[in-house]
Amino acid sequence: MTVPRSLDPGPGPRPLPDFSRGAATVERMLRAVEGLRPAPRDAAAPRAVAGTRPGEGRSVPAPRVLLPAHALRRSVVGAVAGAAGLAGATIAAGAGVLLALSRTGPEAPSLGLLAAEAALGLLVLVLGGLGLRFALSGLAAARASVEIGAEEIVSRGALRTRRVRWEDVVDVEARVVHPVHWLTVALRLRGGRRVVLPALDRPVREHGRPSAEGVRILRRELHRRRRRGPGHR
């Protein structure tokens, strides 16, 4: 494709720039005609950290995300077990109410009737607690995650999100027993507090097995920051 240098052979400025060289492309011709500036070369460069001088900025690394193992299976099992437990608790509660309404006469209830009501009440507590526990565990498996960032660790659970700064972490504890998560992992903070990481929950039968890969990743990152000392990332 050849573009003439001038549309008018007479004197005066040429309406189009010189595109007679073979290196010119259609895109360059359109930019020159429309007066568009070419895109800067560093448009795709990584974003620098705020507060650094030009040329000294360093790219912001994307946070590493840890997800639960077998999340789909654990979610389905938790949903089914939770529904079964809550349904059983509802049935036991209804049976207890019917048993209480079956009393007739002003005399005191018999010991057998009181024992049956107490057993039904205990069954309601046990089944309701287990159903709620499995429901929360399944929900945590569906939405839980751990984001390992440059400044903090973000732990998302079934109901809330916890943010922990790296300088507050003392240790990463595996095989932590929790009433809801059972066998899980927690961050031990300064002052003795713990932050549970629901994304790293495990079945109780795996208590004697080695720590999961997510625990090793967190410990390596914590040790690396300790070796580099404060003020480094």
Helices and strands as residue ranges (DSSP letters): H 26-34, G 41-44, E 64-66, H 71-101, H 111-143, E 145-148, E 152-156, E 161-165, G 166-168, E 169-178, E 182-189, E 194-202, G 204-206, H 213-228
